[in-house]
Amino acid sequence: MPMMKKVTSKAGKAKVAKVMKEWGKGELHTGKRGPGKGPTVKSQKQAVAIALSEGRKAQKKRGK
């Protein structure tokens, strides 16, 4: 399994925290936002994977 880059930017860390809070409240969904959001995420492992993925996207968007 390849090693993934850590989320190190301020924007990336904030996004990870936001996603994990959503999961804690039961508001984190699989898929995109909107009418067909997909089912609610119940697994903490899946929530962490989504959080890290979105954190890396935010990091790339803001320019490391």
C-alpha positions in Angstrom: 0.0 0.0 0.0 1.6 3.3 -1.0 2.1 6.0 1.6 -0.2 8.9 1.4 0.9 12.5 1.9 0.0 14.0 5.2 -2.5 16.9 5.4 -0.3 19.7 6.6 -1.8 23.0 5.5 -4.1 25.0 7.7 -7.0 24.7 5.2 -6.5 20.9 5.0 -6.5 20.5 8.8 -9.6 22.7 9.1 -11.4 20.6 6.4 -10.5 17.3 8.2 -11.9 18.7 11.5 -15.1 19.9 9.8 -15.7 16.5 8.2 -15.1 14.6 11.5 -17.6 16.9 13.3 -20.1 16.2 10.6 -19.6 12.5 11.2 -20.0 12.9 14.9 -23.4 14.7 14.4 -24.5 12.0 11.9 -24.6 14.5 9.0 -21.7 13.0 6.9 -23.0 11.4 3.7 -21.2 9.4 1.0 -21.2 11.1 -2.4 -21.7 14.7 -3.4 -23.8 17.3 -1.7 -27.3 17.9 -3.1 -30.5 16.0 -3.4 -28.9 12.6 -4.1 -26.3 12.7 -1.3 -26.1 9.0 -0.7 -26.4 7.2 2.6 -25.1 8.4 5.9 -21.6 7.3 6.9 -21.7 5.1 10.0 -18.2 3.8 10.1 -15.4 5.8 11.7 -12.8 4.3 9.4 -14.8 5.5 6.4 -15.3 8.9 7.9 -11.5 9.2 8.4 -10.9 8.2 4.8 -13.3 10.8 3.5 -11.8 13.5 5.8 -8.3 12.9 4.7 -9.3 12.8 1.1 -11.2 16.1 1.4 -8.3 17.6 3.4 -5.8 16.8 0.6 -8.2 18.3 -2.0 -8.4 21.5 0.1 -4.6 21.5 0.5 -4.1 21.3 -3.3 -6.7 24.0 -3.9 -5.0 26.5 -1.5 -1.5 25.8 -2.9 0.3 23.9 -0.1 
